[in-house]
């Protein structure tokens, strides 16, 4: 048997086990709610695992590892800070989810305040964002398979892997996704220490020698962490949107929680585990730089896999596949909810009885969105070109138009449909104009500017135009007041314990 067949067999075995787990543990869902968000009985550990598995996709590893290697210590410090603070802000936002925790999606939450048309637009933008995210993961699958098995056509295995995740996502629903996420998270977290060991051995140096060498490198000196030169300021402004950016599939985890308190605990603890994973990835990049500081960004993975046995190449391949699939399945499921629940409900009469075929439509929507994502990868076969298109347009439009409105809604701001239209429309217009005219000249992305424009335009339209009674900033409801009292009592109790 040729050695590369070992890698192939490992990948096929991983896909088979994933599909088996996803289909075996599924329950016969009798309601759309159970299929979409479960019955709100998930344990905190399960929710933490599925958030981590969704957050760290294969695209993150493939993109950030070369960026850290190329740009030095400022870049990982900036991304780490933004992501950590962003996750902490989400944990605070979770405490205000009380009035909306029984909803099934972000589109339903926004639509409950601003009406059917805004709900439809939100669902459409969210679906496009999810399709783009899945396309990136499919592209990473193809790249990974081709990288680890250069004698095999990667397209065949990529299609097989995509059909695998579409199958268990469509037929198993959220329960299959969460359980397979646990399996996939375990798979790719094990490979991170292995990669650290491999690249450390390639340096052929001790930790002390590595530290001394990095101290001599200008871009890895700690004194540059808070050195606000022009390059650093551009990086800061380009990544400032990470403070409030959250993917649709992560927001979906709010609705899977038993309540705001559990959601707060989940996102608070996610911060710690995200930090551990990100620091580990940064260390891999640092060790690679020490081992060979002259590599180009596209040569890094070739350096990692050089002289690696087929067995370990196979394990690296299935680990990155696990990262991609755990992210893609969540986005596929979120898109299917948007289509079968929010778009359908938006187009129907409010007084009409509930649509009876949501489950069937959701499964069909999963297949369709998965195939659409594969088509996008055909038009953009290069990972970096695809990522630029997805983040600038598909995810960008969702970020600047939907996220600010969602935050305002959860925090208690109430207005009318025209006001929401103005905010969303102005944000997209600002981003289009900024990225077309200004970004090529100053190299600063317009997402953060457009998101701020959304919030300001929404508030200005509300207070400058006539509005009906009962709009504006609302007082906390009794449930929110009770939770605030519980939190204050808990903090006071902790303070007394520390004092003793």
C-alpha positions in Angstrom: 0.0 0.0 0.0 1.5 3.4 -0.9 2.2 5.6 2.1 -0.1 8.4 1.0 -3.0 5.9 1.2 -2.6 6.0 5.0 -3.4 9.7 5.0 -6.4 9.0 2.7 -7.7 6.3 4.9 -7.4 8.5 8.0 -9.4 11.2 6.3 -12.1 8.8 5.1 -12.3 7.2 8.5 -12.7 10.7 10.2 -15.6 11.6 7.8 -17.3 8.3 8.4 -17.0 8.6 12.2 -18.3 12.2 12.1 -21.2 11.2 9.9 -22.0 8.2 12.1 -21.9 10.3 15.3 -24.0 13.1 13.7 -26.7 10.7 12.5 -26.7 8.2 15.4 -27.3 10.6 18.2 -30.0 12.6 16.4 -33.4 12.6 17.9 -36.7 12.6 16.0 -37.5 16.2 16.3 -41.2 16.8 16.4 -41.0 20.6 16.7 -39.1 23.2 14.7 -37.8 24.7 18.0 -36.2 21.4 19.0 -34.5 21.2 15.6 -33.3 24.8 15.6 -32.2 25.6 19.1 -33.0 22.4 21.1 -35.1 22.4 24.2 -32.8 24.7 26.2 -31.4 21.8 28.1 -27.8 22.1 27.0 -25.1 22.0 29.7 -22.7 24.9 30.0 -19.8 22.7 29.0 -21.6 21.7 25.8 -22.4 25.3 24.9 -18.8 26.4 25.6 -17.5 23.6 23.3 -19.8 24.5 20.4 -18.9 28.2 20.6 -15.2 27.4 20.6 -15.6 24.9 17.7 -17.6 27.5 15.7 -15.3 30.4 16.5 -12.0 28.7 15.4 -12.6 27.6 11.9 -10.0 26.3 9.5 -9.8 29.7 7.8 -8.7 31.3 11.1 -5.7 28.9 11.4 -4.8 29.2 7.8 -5.1 33.0 7.8 -3.8 34.1 11.2 -0.8 31.8 11.4 0.9 33.4 8.4 -0.2 36.9 9.5 1.4 36.5 12.9 4.6 35.1 11.3 4.8 38.0 8.9 3.7 41.0 11.0 5.3 40.4 14.3 4.1 40.8 17.9 1.8 43.7 17.4 -0.6 41.8 15.3 -1.4 38.9 17.6 -1.5 41.3 20.6 -4.1 43.4 18.8 -6.2 40.6 17.5 -6.1 38.8 20.9 -7.1 42.0 22.7 -10.0 42.8 20.3 -11.4 39.2 20.4 -11.1 38.9 24.2 -12.8 42.3 24.8 -15.4 41.4 22.2 -16.2 38.1 23.9 -16.5 39.9 27.2 -18.9 42.4 25.7 -21.0 39.5 24.4 -21.2 38.1 28.0 -22.5 41.5 29.2 -25.0 41.7 26.3 -26.3 38.2 27.3 -27.7 39.6 30.5 -30.1 41.8 28.5 -31.5 38.8 26.4 -34.3 38.1 28.8 -37.2 39.4 26.6 -35.8 37.6 23.5 -34.4 34.3 24.9 -37.5 32.4 23.6 -36.9 33.5 20.0 -35.2 31.3 17.5 -32.9 33.8 15.7 -31.5 37.2 15.5 -33.9 38.1 12.7 -36.9 37.2 14.9 -35.5 39.3 17.7 -35.1 42.4 15.5 -38.3 41.7 13.6 -40.3 41.6 16.9 -39.5 45.3 17.3 -39.2 46.6 13.7 -41.6 44.4 11.7 -41.7 41.9 9.0 -39.7 43.8 6.3 -36.8 44.4 8.6 -36.9 40.8 9.6 -36.8 39.7 6.0 -33.8 42.0 5.3 -32.0 40.8 8.4 -32.6 37.1 7.4 -31.3 37.7 3.9 -28.1 39.5 5.0 -27.5 36.8 7.7 -28.0 34.0 5.1 -25.5 35.7 2.7 -23.0 36.0 5.5 -23.4 32.3 6.5 -23.0 31.2 2.8 -19.7 33.2 2.6 -18.4 31.7 5.9 -19.2 28.2 4.7 -17.5 28.9 1.3 -14.3 29.9 3.2 -14.4 26.6 5.1 -14.9 24.6 2.0 -11.9 26.3 0.4 -9.8 25.5 3.4 -10.9 21.9 3.2 -9.7 21.7 -0.4 -6.4 23.4 0.4 -5.8 21.2 3.3 -6.4 18.0 1.5 -4.3 19.1 -1.4 -1.5 20.2 1.0 -1.4 16.9 2.9 -2.1 14.6 0.0 -0.5 16.1 -3.1 -1.0 12.9 -5.1 -4.7 13.0 -4.8 -7.3 15.2 -6.4 -8.6 17.3 -3.5 -11.9 18.1 -5.1 -13.3 14.6 -4.6 -12.6 14.5 -0.9 -13.7 18.1 -0.5 -17.1 17.3 -2.0 -17.4 14.2 0.2 -16.6 16.3 3.3 -19.1 18.9 2.3 -21.8 16.4 1.7 -21.0 14.8 5.1 -21.5 18.0 7.1 -24.6 18.8 5.0 -26.1 15.4 5.8 -25.7 15.4 9.6 -26.6 19.1 9.8 -29.8 18.7 7.7 -31.0 15.4 9.3 -29.7 15.8 12.9 -30.4 19.5 13.6 -28.8 21.4 16.5 -28.3 18.2 18.6 -26.1 16.5 16.0 -24.2 19.8 15.5 -23.4 20.2 19.2 -22.3 16.6 19.7 -20.2 16.5 16.5 -18.7 19.9 17.6 -17.5 18.2 20.8 -15.8 15.5 18.8 -14.3 17.9 16.4 -13.1 20.3 19.1 -11.4 17.4 20.8 -9.8 16.4 17.5 -8.3 19.8 16.6 -7.3 20.8 20.2 -5.1 17.7 20.4 -3.2 18.7 17.2 -2.2 22.1 18.5 0.3 20.8 21.2 1.6 18.4 18.5 2.2 21.2 16.1 3.9 23.2 18.9 6.2 20.2 19.5 7.0 19.8 15.8 7.9 23.4 15.1 9.9 23.6 18.4 12.0 20.6 17.5 12.6 22.2 14.1 14.2 25.2 15.7 16.8 23.0 17.4 17.1 25.5 20.2 16.2 25.8 23.9 13.5 28.2 25.2 16.1 30.6 26.5 17.9 30.7 23.1 14.5 31.3 21.4 13.7 34.2 23.7 17.2 35.7 23.1 16.8 35.4 19.3 13.3 37.0 19.3 14.6 39.9 21.4 17.0 40.7 18.6 14.2 40.8 16.1 12.7 44.3 15.8 9.1 43.2 15.0 9.0 40.8 18.0 10.2 43.2 20.7 7.7 43.9 23.4 8.4 47.7 23.4 6.4 47.9 20.1 3.2 46.5 21.7 1.9 50.0 22.4 3.9 52.0 19.9 1.2 53.8 17.9 2.9 54.4 14.6 1.1 54.8 11.3 1.1 51.0 10.6 -0.2 50.1 14.0 -2.9 52.7 13.9 -4.1 51.3 10.5 -4.2 47.8 11.9 -6.1 49.0 15.0 -8.7 50.8 12.9 -9.1 47.8 10.5 -9.7 45.4 13.4 -11.7 47.7 15.7 -15.0 46.1 14.4 -14.0 42.9 16.3 -15.1 44.6 19.5 -18.7 44.3 18.4 -18.6 41.8 15.6 -20.2 38.4 16.2 -21.0 35.8 13.6 -24.6 34.8 13.2 -23.9 31.2 14.4 -22.4 32.6 17.7 -25.4 34.8 18.3 -27.6 31.7 17.7 -26.0 30.3 20.9 -27.9 32.9 23.0 -31.1 31.2 22.1 -29.8 27.8 23.0 -29.2 28.9 26.6 -31.7 28.2 29.4 -31.7 31.9 30.2 -29.5 35.1 30.3 -27.6 33.9 33.4 -26.4 30.8 31.7 -25.6 32.7 28.5 -23.5 35.1 30.6 -21.6 32.3 32.3 -21.0 30.6 29.0 -19.5 33.6 27.2 -17.5 34.7 30.2 -15.8 31.3 30.3 -15.3 31.2 26.6 -13.0 34.2 26.9 -10.4 32.1 28.9 -10.4 29.1 26.4 -10.2 31.4 23.4 -7.2 33.0 24.9 -5.5 29.7 25.4 -6.1 28.5 21.8 -5.1 31.9 20.3 -1.8 32.1 22.4 -1.0 28.5 21.3 -1.4 29.4 17.6 0.7 32.6 18.2 3.5 30.4 19.7 3.4 28.1 16.7 4.0 31.1 14.4 6.9 32.4 16.7 8.6 29.0 16.6 8.3 28.8 12.9 9.9 32.2 12.6 12.8 31.1 14.8 13.2 27.9 12.7 13.2 29.8 9.4 12.8 33.6 9.4 13.0 33.8 5.6 9.8 32.0 4.6 7.1 33.6 2.5 3.5 33.4 3.8 2.5 30.7 1.3 5.5 28.6 2.3 4.7 28.2 6.0 2.5 25.1 5.9 5.0 23.5 3.5 7.7 24.1 6.2 5.4 22.6 8.9 4.6 19.4 6.9 8.1 18.9 5.6 9.5 15.5 6.5 6.3 14.6 8.4 5.2 11.0 8.1 2.0 10.2 6.3 0.3 9.2 9.6 1.0 12.6 11.2 0.1 14.4 7.9 -3.2 12.6 8.1 -3.8 13.7 11.6 -3.1 17.3 10.7 -5.5 17.0 7.8 -8.3 15.6 9.8 -7.7 18.2 12.6 -8.0 21.1 10.1 -11.0 19.4 8.6 -12.6 19.2 12.1 -12.0 22.9 12.5 -13.7 23.7 9.1 -16.6 21.3 9.6 -17.4 22.5 13.1 -17.7 26.1 11.8 -19.4 25.3 8.5 -22.2 23.1 10.1 -23.2 25.9 12.5 -23.4 28.5 9.7 -25.4 26.1 7.5 -27.9 25.5 10.3 -28.2 29.2 11.0 -28.9 29.9 7.3 -31.5 27.2 7.2 -33.3 28.8 10.2 -33.2 32.2 8.4 -34.8 30.7 5.3 -37.3 28.3 6.8 -38.4 30.4 9.8 -37.7 34.1 9.3 -38.1 34.5 5.5 -41.2 32.3 5.4 -42.8 34.1 8.4 -42.0 37.5 6.9 -43.8 36.7 3.7 -46.9 35.3 5.3 -49.9 37.1 6.7 -49.5 37.8 10.5 -52.9 36.3 11.2 -52.2 33.1 9.2 -51.7 29.8 11.1 -48.1 28.6 11.6 -46.4 27.1 8.6 -46.5 23.3 8.9 -43.5 22.3 6.8 -40.7 24.2 8.4 -38.7 21.1 9.3 -38.7 19.9 5.6 -37.9 23.3 4.3 -35.0 23.7 6.8 -33.5 20.5 5.6 -33.8 21.5 2.0 -32.4 24.9 2.8 -29.3 23.3 4.4 -28.7 21.4 1.1 -29.2 24.5 -1.0 -27.0 26.8 1.0 -24.3 24.2 1.1 -24.3 23.9 -2.7 -24.4 27.7 -3.1 -21.3 27.9 -0.9 -19.6 25.3 -3.1 -20.4 27.5 -6.2 -18.9 30.5 -4.5 -15.6 28.6 -4.0 -15.6 27.8 -7.8 -15.6 31.5 -8.6 -13.0 32.3 -5.9 -10.6 29.3 -5.8 -7.9 31.3 -4.0 -8.4 31.4 -0.2 -7.1 35.0 0.3 -9.2 36.4 -2.6 -12.2 34.5 -1.3 -11.7 35.7 2.3 -11.3 39.3 1.1 -14.6 39.1 -0.9 -16.5 37.4 1.9 -15.3 39.7 4.7 -15.6 42.9 2.7 -19.1 42.3 1.2 -21.0 39.3 2.6 -19.9 39.4 6.2 -19.3 43.2 6.0 -22.9 44.0 5.1 -24.2 41.8 7.9 -21.8 43.4 10.4 -22.5 47.0 9.7 -26.3 46.8 9.2 -27.5 44.0 11.5 -25.2 43.9 14.5 -25.6 47.6 15.6 -29.4 47.2 15.3 -29.3 44.0 17.3 -27.3 45.6 20.1 -29.6 48.6 20.3 -32.6 46.3 20.4 -31.2 44.1 23.1 -30.1 47.1 25.2 -33.7 48.4 25.1 -34.0 50.9 22.2 -37.3 50.8 20.4 -38.2 52.7 17.3 -40.1 52.2 14.0 -39.5 50.4 10.7 -38.5 53.5 8.7 -35.9 54.4 11.3 -34.4 50.9 11.1 -34.4 51.2 7.3 -32.5 54.5 7.4 -29.9 53.1 9.8 -29.3 49.9 7.8 -29.3 51.7 4.4 -26.9 54.4 5.5 -24.5 51.9 7.0 -24.2 49.9 3.8 -24.0 53.0 1.7 -21.2 54.4 3.9 -19.3 51.1 3.7 -19.6 51.0 -0.1 -18.5 54.6 -0.6 -15.6 54.3 1.9 -14.3 51.0 0.6 -14.5 52.2 -3.1 -13.1 55.7 -2.7 -11.1 55.9 0.6 -9.8 52.5 1.4 -7.5 52.2 -1.7 -5.9 55.6 -0.6 -5.6 55.2 3.2 -5.7 51.4 3.6 -8.4 51.6 6.3 -11.4 49.4 6.1 -14.8 51.0 6.4 -16.7 48.5 8.5 -16.3 50.2 11.9 -17.1 53.6 10.4 -20.2 52.2 8.7 -21.4 50.5 11.9 -21.0 53.7 13.9 -22.9 55.5 11.1 -25.7 53.0 11.5 -26.1 53.6 15.2 -25.9 57.4 14.8 -28.3 57.5 11.8 -30.8 55.3 13.7 -30.7 57.5 16.8 -30.8 60.8 14.7 -33.7 59.6 12.6 -35.6 58.6 15.8 -35.2 61.8 17.6 -35.4 64.2 14.6 -38.5 62.7 13.1 -42.0 62.3 14.6 -42.3 59.0 16.5 -45.2 57.2 18.1 -45.6 56.9 21.8 -43.9 54.1 23.6 -40.6 54.3 21.6 -37.1 55.3 22.6 -35.1 53.8 25.4 -37.2 51.4 27.5 -36.9 50.8 31.2 -35.7 47.3 32.2 -38.5 44.8 32.5 -39.1 43.0 35.9 -37.0 40.0 34.8 -34.0 42.2 34.0 -34.3 44.1 37.3 -34.4 40.8 39.1 -31.3 39.6 37.4 -29.5 42.8 38.2 -30.4 42.4 41.8 -29.1 38.8 41.8 -25.8 39.9 40.2 -25.3 42.7 42.8 -26.1 40.2 45.6 -23.6 37.7 44.1 -20.9 40.3 43.8 -21.5 41.5 47.4 -21.3 37.9 48.6 -18.0 37.3 46.8 -16.6 40.5 48.2 -17.5 39.4 51.7 -15.9 36.1 51.2 -12.7 37.7 49.9 -12.7 40.1 52.9 -12.8 37.2 55.3 
